[in-house]
């Protein structure tokens, strides 16, 4: 496992150097990466947006079609929540707190009056996207408090970022504090930790949706394996993007 962490670390550093050395290409790559993040994050929840819907939603223009308001609101809310994660990750020592979890919930549900308050669920929903076992409602406050407390422990502080991110996400999903939004919040928390330690966000692609769901029914290392594969896939895409862009530039210069 350690050698795999080191390989991801080395490749992440190499990609970071390309981003520094090629700012114009970096801007295009990072924009596409974030669009991919928003697309697949929603797709994991069973909501698929088209590229055009993502572009319009992120452009933040007034929407005339009332049927599209909720679509574009959800896109913008997720982008705002991602911005919160990036901002928190920039802190010298980011802290995972109940207040931060609440902030993610409220950001994701901004403008949705029926879901404006971050209240823990009071039942186990019959109709939901995830079918793993989740905590009984009465146990949510204590379990969530314990998870947040673990984020201040020596075990947490001395663990590799990928391990911390996986354990936090897996633990949060077993608690599943909110009827709506728990999955997105769990992954935002995990990516906050990864971004803080210099990694690109872990984007679990929609093709792995069922595998992701199944990983939550199994011990945490199963999710960690999927997360590492997803991070490696992101690095593959980054390396390919720069290889093709630099090759195209060289070809133009040779004409």
C-alpha positions in Angstrom: 0.0 0.0 0.0 2.8 2.4 0.9 4.5 2.0 -2.5 1.1 2.8 -4.2 0.8 6.0 -2.1 4.3 7.0 -3.1 3.5 6.4 -6.8 0.4 8.6 -6.5 2.5 11.2 -4.7 5.2 11.2 -7.4 2.7 11.5 -10.2 0.8 14.2 -8.4 4.1 16.2 -8.1 4.9 15.7 -11.7 1.5 17.0 -12.8 1.8 19.9 -10.4 5.1 20.9 -12.1 3.3 20.8 -15.5 0.6 23.0 -14.2 3.1 25.5 -12.9 5.2 25.5 -16.1 2.2 25.7 -18.5 -0.3 28.3 -17.0 -2.4 28.7 -20.1 -2.8 24.9 -20.4 -3.3 24.6 -16.7 -6.3 26.9 -16.8 -8.0 24.8 -19.4 -7.2 21.5 -17.7 -8.4 22.7 -14.2 -11.6 24.0 -15.7 -12.3 20.7 -17.4 -11.4 18.8 -14.3 -13.9 20.8 -12.2 -16.6 20.3 -14.8 -15.9 16.6 -14.6 -16.1 16.7 -10.8 -19.5 18.4 -10.9 -20.8 16.1 -13.6 -19.8 12.8 -11.9 -20.6 14.0 -8.4 -24.2 14.5 -9.5 -24.2 11.3 -11.6 -23.3 9.3 -8.5 -26.5 10.5 -7.0 -28.4 9.5 -10.1 -28.8 12.9 -11.6 -27.1 13.4 -15.1 -26.6 16.9 -16.4 -25.6 17.6 -20.0 -22.5 19.6 -20.8 -24.7 22.5 -21.9 -26.6 22.4 -18.6 -23.4 22.5 -16.7 -22.0 25.5 -18.7 -25.2 27.5 -18.4 -25.5 26.7 -14.7 -22.0 27.8 -14.0 -22.4 30.9 -16.1 -24.9 32.1 -13.5 -27.1 33.9 -16.1 -30.8 34.5 -15.3 -33.0 31.5 -16.4 -36.2 32.2 -18.2 -37.4 28.6 -18.3 -38.9 27.9 -14.9 -38.5 24.1 -15.4 -34.7 24.6 -15.6 -34.4 26.7 -12.4 -33.8 23.7 -10.1 -31.3 22.1 -12.4 -29.1 25.2 -12.6 -29.6 25.9 -8.9 -28.2 22.4 -8.0 -25.2 22.9 -10.3 -24.4 26.3 -8.8 -24.9 25.1 -5.3 -22.5 22.2 -5.8 -20.0 24.6 -7.3 -20.4 26.9 -4.3 -19.9 23.9 -1.9 -16.7 22.9 -3.9 -15.5 26.5 -3.4 -16.1 26.1 0.4 -14.1 22.9 0.3 -11.2 24.6 -1.5 -11.2 27.5 0.9 -11.2 25.3 4.0 -8.4 23.2 2.4 -6.2 26.3 2.0 -6.0 26.7 5.8 -2.8 25.8 7.5 -4.6 23.2 9.6 -8.1 22.6 8.3 -10.6 21.3 10.9 -13.5 19.0 10.3 -16.2 20.3 12.6 -20.0 20.0 13.0 -20.3 23.6 11.9 -18.4 22.8 8.6 -20.7 19.9 8.0 -23.7 22.1 8.5 -22.2 24.7 6.2 -21.8 22.2 3.4 -25.4 21.1 3.9 -26.8 24.6 3.8 -24.6 25.5 0.7 -25.9 22.5 -1.2 -29.5 23.3 -0.3 -29.4 27.1 -0.8 -32.6 28.3 -2.2 -34.5 25.1 -1.4 -36.9 26.3 1.3 -38.1 22.8 2.3 -34.5 21.7 3.0 -33.0 25.0 4.3 -32.4 23.7 7.8 -29.7 21.2 8.4 -31.7 18.8 10.5 -30.6 15.2 11.1 -32.9 12.6 9.6 -35.6 11.2 11.9 -36.2 8.0 10.1 -34.5 5.5 7.8 -35.8 6.4 4.3 -37.3 3.5 2.4 -36.6 5.2 -1.0 -33.0 6.2 -1.2 -30.0 5.9 -3.6 -27.8 4.1 -1.1 -28.8 0.7 0.3 -26.0 0.0 2.9 -26.9 -0.1 6.5 -27.1 3.3 8.1 -27.3 4.5 11.7 -30.5 4.6 13.6 -31.7 8.3 13.8 -31.4 8.4 17.6 -27.7 7.6 17.3 -26.7 10.2 14.7 -25.6 13.1 17.0 -23.4 10.8 19.1 -21.8 9.0 16.2 -21.2 12.2 14.2 -19.7 13.8 17.3 -17.4 10.8 17.7 -16.4 11.0 14.0 -15.5 14.7 14.3 -13.6 13.9 17.5 -11.6 11.2 15.6 -10.5 13.9 13.2 -8.5 15.5 16.1 -6.9 12.3 17.2 -3.2 11.3 16.8 -4.3 8.4 14.6 -5.9 10.8 12.1 -3.1 13.3 12.2 -0.4 10.7 11.5 -2.3 8.8 8.8 -1.7 9.3 5.0 -4.1 11.7 3.4 -5.8 9.0 1.3 -6.4 6.9 4.3 -7.8 9.8 6.3 -10.1 10.8 3.4 -11.3 7.3 2.9 -12.0 6.6 6.6 -13.8 9.9 7.0 -16.0 9.4 3.9 -16.8 5.8 4.8 -17.6 6.7 8.5 -19.8 9.6 7.5 -21.7 7.5 5.0 -22.4 4.8 7.6 -23.9 7.5 9.8 -25.7 9.2 6.9 -27.0 12.1 9.0 -29.2 13.8 6.3 -31.9 12.3 4.2 -30.6 14.4 1.3 -27.1 15.4 0.6 -25.1 13.1 2.8 -23.2 11.5 -0.1 -22.1 14.8 -1.5 -21.0 16.1 1.9 -19.1 12.9 2.6 -17.1 13.3 -0.6 -16.6 17.0 -0.1 -15.1 16.3 3.3 -12.8 13.6 1.8 -11.7 15.9 -1.0 -11.0 18.8 1.3 -8.4 16.6 3.1 -6.9 15.5 -0.3 -6.7 19.1 -1.7 -5.1 20.3 1.5 -2.3 17.7 1.1 -1.7 18.7 -2.5 -3.8 16.1 -4.4 -6.4 16.7 -7.1 -9.9 15.9 -6.0 -10.9 12.2 -6.1 -13.6 12.0 -8.8 -15.4 8.7 -8.7 -16.9 8.3 -12.2 -20.4 7.3 -12.9 -19.3 4.1 -14.5 -18.2 3.0 -11.0 -21.5 4.1 -9.4 -22.6 0.6 -8.4 -19.1 -0.3 -7.3 -19.1 2.7 -5.1 -22.5 1.8 -3.5 -21.2 -1.7 -2.9 -18.0 -0.4 -1.2 -20.1 1.2 1.5 -21.5 -2.2 2.4 -18.0 -3.5 2.9 -15.0 -2.6 5.2 -13.4 0.8 4.5 -10.3 -0.5 2.6 -12.7 -1.4 -0.3 -13.6 2.2 -0.7 -10.0 3.2 -0.3 -9.1 1.0 -3.2 -11.8 2.6 -5.4 -10.6 6.0 -4.4 -7.0 5.3 -5.3 -8.1 3.9 -8.7 -10.1 7.1 -9.3 -7.2 9.3 -8.3 -4.9 7.3 -10.7 -7.5 7.7 -13.4 -7.5 11.5 -12.8 -3.7 11.5 -13.1 -3.9 9.4 -16.3 -6.3 12.0 -17.8 -4.0 14.9 -16.7 -0.9 13.3 -18.2 -2.8 12.6 -21.4 -4.1 16.1 -21.6 -0.7 17.7 -21.4 1.0 15.2 -23.7 -1.6 15.8 -26.4 -1.6 19.6 -25.9 2.2 19.9 -25.9 2.5 17.6 -29.0 -0.1 19.7 -30.8 1.9 22.9 -29.9 5.1 21.4 -31.2 3.4 20.3 -34.4 2.1 23.9 -35.0 5.6 25.3 -34.3 7.2 23.0 -36.8 5.0 24.1 -39.7 
